[in-house]
Amino acid sequence: MSIISLENLLNLSGKTAIVTGGAAGIGLGIVNRLAEAGANVVIADYDKKEAGVVVKNSRFNLKAINTDVSSEEGVKNLVEETVASFGTIDILVNNAGIFPIVPLSMLTSQDFEKIININLRGVILCAKYVSEQMIKQGRGGRIINITSIDALHPSMAGLAIYDASKHGVWGFTKNIALELAPHKIWVNAIAPGGINTPGTRKMQVPAPVKTKGDISISIADPMSGVPMGRMGEPDEIGKVALFLASDMASYMTGSQVVVDGGFLLK
Ligand SMILES: NC(=O)c1ccc[n+]([C@@H]2O[C@H](COP(=O)([O-])OP(=O)(O)OC[C@H]3O[C@@H](n4cnc5c(N)ncnc54)[C@H](O)[C@@H]3O)[C@@H](O)[C@H]2O)c1
């Protein structure tokens, strides 16, 4: 096997990436690093306004395609429009996700369906239609699923359905890594700890969440228990996503990289 220079290992020019939920937070951190490495990047987000602002202000080759990942028609359209614009899809980052705090005693079927539809069904739909396209292209590909440390260990009470969805994504990641390896499609996951994003900033409500029977759940201080003493930044996930999308990770599939400032050590 020939040794590739460091510069070429990280070069994604001529490749096209889709990042779901790429208009903000971790997704945006990933969009910026993949685009800096030369990829055309499609932001597949249901926040049309925010995605438009990101594309307008960027110096990179970005395109926004308004997508709700939980809609099968929406995902099929995402694949068609990406191929019509850029010709191929080489990298998929399944990042879009929600993390509402819903104690079990307060859970409604609407809450349950919404969390599972976006966090698990959305990942499955995007992986299905994008991998079919990658197989047709015949030049391999990369799928990166953003799970969570909650795919391994609960971070706080109130996230039971979220944790179930993320454990599901991790199981799904390993199985499709096996199925897609003959097509040279490598599938890995990144499990972030607490990252400073619009989503986590909204979560930091001061009052405890009341549950039925008046048992309250406290929202964990995001800094407590992080050996590095701080939350992570979206770019710290972006850098790991670039590693997994590039030839730096040429012999990795079915792995989950924990990026949590040491949180799981506690
Ligand atoms: N921030 C953290 O601390 C943290 C930790 C572990 C895992 N994660 C995971 O990382 C991912 C991103 O988290 P974040 O903190 O950046 O979130 P965020 O709420 O800050 O941003 C999420 C983005 O996804 C988009 N989105 C949400 N639902 C969508 C849908 N159905 N279709 C398309 N786009 C959709 C939103 O519009 C937004 O732009 C999620 O999967 C989350 O579970 C986050």
The ligand as a Gaussian input file, in Angstrom:
#p B3LYP/6-31G(d) Opt

LIG

0 1
 N      -24.884000      19.085000      21.890000
 C      -24.597000      18.040000      22.643000
 O      -24.171000      18.157000      23.800000
 C      -24.785000      16.656000      22.081000
 C      -24.286000      15.563000      22.815000
 C      -24.437000      14.288000      22.304000
 C      -25.055000      14.081000      21.086000
 N      -25.542000      15.158000      20.390000
 C      -26.201000      14.898000      19.103000
 O      -25.642000      15.736000      18.123000
 C      -26.642000      16.089000      17.174000
 C      -26.700000      17.593000      17.012000
 O      -26.948000      18.189000      18.275000
 P      -26.858000      19.773000      18.490000
 O      -26.613000      19.980000      19.931000
 O      -25.969000      20.362000      17.496000
 O      -28.377000      20.182000      18.163000
 P      -28.996000      21.627000      17.835000
 O      -30.404000      21.575000      18.325000
 O      -28.114000      22.722000      18.325000
 O      -29.003000      21.664000      16.237000
 C      -29.713000      20.653000      15.543000
 C      -29.912000      21.019000      14.087000
 O      -30.657000      19.931000      13.502000
 C      -31.787000      20.446000      12.809000
 N      -32.856000      19.437000      12.845000
 C      -33.546000      19.000000      13.934000
 N      -34.488000      18.100000      13.540000
 C      -34.368000      17.964000      12.196000
 C      -35.048000      17.182000      11.232000
 N      -36.091000      16.402000      11.555000
 N      -34.652000      17.253000       9.935000
 C      -33.634000      18.077000       9.579000
 N      -32.973000      18.868000      10.444000
 C      -33.328000      18.800000      11.745000
 C      -32.147000      21.731000      13.546000
 O      -32.903000      22.616000      12.712000
 C      -30.745000      22.289000      13.895000
 O      -30.230000      23.056000      12.829000
 C      -27.932000      15.438000      17.658000
 O      -28.109000      14.196000      17.014000
 C      -27.671000      15.222000      19.138000
 O      -28.422000      14.167000      19.677000
 C      -25.434000      16.423000      20.873000

